[in-house]
Amino acid sequence: MNTESPKIIQIKPQDNVAVAVHDLEAGVEAAPGLVTRQPIPQAHKIALTHIPAGGEILRYGVVLGYAKEAIPQGSWINEHMLTLPQSPTLDDMPYAINLVPAEQLPAPTRTTWMGYRNKTGPAGTRNLLGIVTTVQCAAGVLKVAVERIKKELLPKYPHVDGVVAVTHPYGCGVAINAPMAEIPIRAITNLIRHPNFGGEIMVVGLGCEKLTYDRVLPPEDITPENVLTLQDWAGHDAMMQAILDMADKKLQKLDQRRREELPLSELLIGMQCGGSDAFSGITANPSAGYAADMLVRGGATVMFSEVTEVRDGVRLLAARCVDKACRDKLATEMKWYDDYLDAGGVDRDANPTPGNKKGGLANIVEKAMGSIAKSGTSPIVEVLSPAEKPTKHGLIYAATPASDIVCGPSQLASGIGLQVFMTGRGTPYGLDVAPVIKVCSRNEMKDHWFDLIDISAGGVATGEATIAQVGQEIFDFILDVASGEKQPYSDQYGFHNDLCIFNPAPIT
């Protein structure tokens, strides 16, 4: 372990830029023979050599872009100084050429956890009553009803962790038969059967919406025990009482469930990042990737996502796809999203936010190369369309939007029982359906939000910790939270975002 913190970090030997570990003043020797020509903000890039106009700017061993003008050695490089390179081609991507054998992945130090076994699919990390709406019109009523359920009914059922209203902006005023309507409909269908809901179905509709029960439930499940239509009830009191009566019956069943010791194969974890900075790909994401590798070797399933944040590293992912079918599905999903963005008149570089850029990320290429680090090194066994459920165990790529508040619900619909969320700039984001663990990329973020961030990976940048050490910490915390032994800060405070279902279909 290093005893002296470095001033800059270079990822690959061929890189001609490095990032500043802390703010650097002008005239500082950042490395032997390298003097800053102007102040370099924390996490921003410094030119290690003279870069001519049109020259490649390399980080992660990848071309981030081309210099618009000559950049002298020691200069600060920011987002205004680069021309974006072309997207990597999706044609004939090599596959299965970088498959790390399981025995070369870091070994898990624990191989079991305490979860709620389900009849099918992964086990639950929580025991929740989930009430799902078919349409936004029912959301206001349901939210009020849930508050009453929590106050009046839940105290009678000590083995139920909580009650969740799954509301969303879909259901009516939409082109329900449009080709892309399958995505939001699939998401809602799968959310109804989320592993943390224990198989208990409770769906509330209005009565005149386009998203009818038969679109999200099989005929055998459309019963008075499972669905409730608000327009069937005469007035407020009757409507509320009907919801409470249905909920009470579901709670009685859920209260019989108990945690039991389960293998890691019963665990499905999601990896996501948001509010990223240039340290995310150095500290937080690689540490989460190390934990992901431990989980996969132990038999768990780990999902990562965010199309625009892998697009520029897609050939690296294809090399980790286990077979041609997996590679082909990856290419298909990338092509669909390319066309989706093109139809909207933007390209992939519409992704980075002002905060990303303030944190040193010059463009989507740099962001993507750091983002894919959270997937670890395991082979990719399956590629999913948005909100699809996995059919295999191991590392899964789910092709969702990168937006935090859309990616999260998409991963929930795919069945994750817990999400690990990496951030550099900081976010209070959380989900009420599944716990969210927050990992930050730098110690300054943890010091600032000491009671909002669960784990800091910043010690990797300063030399105080290794990726393996932080990865082990994340792995342990995942199993503790999944087992109900610990609560992340987002759950302690009830910081839970609205569920924004991905809907690329027309709104009428």
Secondary structure, DSSP 8 states (H G I E B T S, - for coil): --SS--SEE-SSTT-SEEEESS-B-TT-EEETTEE-SS-B-TT-EEESS-B-TT-EEEETTEEEEEESS-B-TT-EE-GGGEE-------TT---SSS---GGGS---S--EEEEB--SSSS-BSS-EEEEEESSGGGHHHHHHHHHHIIIIIGGG-TT--EEEEE--S-SSSB-TTSGGGHHHHHHHHHHHT-GGGTT---EEE-SS-SS-GGGTS-GGG-STTTEEEGGGS-HHHHHHHHHHHHHHHHHHHHTT---EEEEGGG-EEEEEE-S--TTTTTTHHHHHHHHHHHHHHTT-EEEE--STTTGGGHHHHHTTBSSHHHHHHHHHHHHHHHHHHHHTT--GGG---HHHHHTT--SHHHHHHHHGGGGTT--EEEEE-TT----SSSEEEE---S-HHHHHHHHHHTT-SEEEEEESS------SSS-EEEEESSHHHHHHTTTT-SEE-THHHHTSS-HHHHHHHHHHHHHHHHTTS---HHHHHT----------S-B-
